[in-house]
Amino acid sequence: MGRTIVSALVAVSVFGISMTAQAFPTASGPIVNLVVSSTAAGGAPEVISFQVSPMPNTGCPTGTWFFFNPTDITDAQTRKNMLATLMAAKMAGTSVNVVYSNTICDAASGYAIPIAIIIP
């Protein structure tokens, strides 16, 4: 049993190291647009889209916005935390660092999905 636990811990450690070794692009700048969509007029629920200045070429088909919704980020608390971070930065007029993948894009819109939003 002890070997099984040690093997599992080693496997988890190796997996964690391989995940952190992957470098993701980061966009930095103040938030210039922040849109929180509702279901009014047929809109999709909980769609958050935003831009930073300057907006990078994200590598996604529609590289002009960052975008997330319940399909992209399934955990509701994570979506709330990301929105709260965006709103705090927008209200304070401070810059953010947006970590994203240039290969994982929203299937419906083609926008880049943030992995992390950091207020430095």
N, C-alpha and C positions, 0 to 999 in steps of 0.2 A: 504494500500500500504506500509506503514511503517513497518508493521509486516512481510510482504513478503520479504522486503529487509533485515531486521534483521535475519529472518529465513535462507535466502540464505547465508548471511555472516557467520552465525554460522555453517551451513552445510559445507561451503568451508573451514572454520577454522578447523573443526573436520577432514575433509578429508585430509587437509594439515598436521595436527598433526599425523594422522595415517600413512601417507606416510613417514614422517621424523622419526617416531618411529621405522620403520623397519631398522634393521642394515644390511648393505651390507659388504661383505668381501673387504679387501683392500690389494693389492700387492704393495710392495715398493721396489725400486731399480733402478739402472741405466738401460737405454734402451740398450740392447745388439744387437738387430736386429730390423730393421725397413724396411718394404717392401711396396712400393707403386706400385701396379700393373696397367697395361694398357690393352687396348683391343687388343694389338698386339698378334699374334699367337693364337687368339681365347680366350684370357683372358677376364675376367669380368671387367667392368669399375669400377673405384673408389673403389678398394678393398685395404684396409689398414690393414696390419697385423704387429704385433710387439711382442717382448718379453722383459721382465725385468729379471734382475738377482738378486736373485734366482727367477725362475718362480714357482709359487705355483701350487698345484693341484687345479684347478678352479672348479671342480665338473662337468664340461661339458665333453661330450664324448671324445673330443679331447682337453685335457687340457694343451697343450703345447704352445699355442699362444693366444694372444688377437687379435680380428678380428672385423672389421666393414665395411659396405658397404651401398649403398642407401636403400637396403631393411631393414637392421637392424636399421639404423638411417636415417629417411626420410628427416630431415631438412638439406639442403645443407650447410647452414652457420654453423651449429653445427659440421658437418663433417670437414669443413675447419678449424674451431677453434681447434678441437681436433688434427688434423694433424699439425697445426702450433705449438701447445703446444708440441707435440712429437718431431718435428724437432728442436725446440728451446732447449729442454732438451738434445736431442742427440748431438747437436752441442756444447752445453756448458759442456757436460759430467756430468750433474747433475742427481740426482735421481728424480723419479716421484712417486706419489701415484696413483695407478689405482683402482678406485672403480668399482666393477662389481657385477653382480648377479651370484650366483652359480646354479641358476635354469633357467635363460634365456640365451640360447645358440643359435648361428647361426644355422638355420635349415639345410642348405646345408653342412656346414663344421664341425659343432659340436664344434667350438671354442667359448670361452667366449667373450661376447660383453661388452666393457667398458661403464660405466654409466658416469663417470667423470675421467678426467686426471688432476692431480694437481701437480704443481711444488712447493714443500714446501719452 
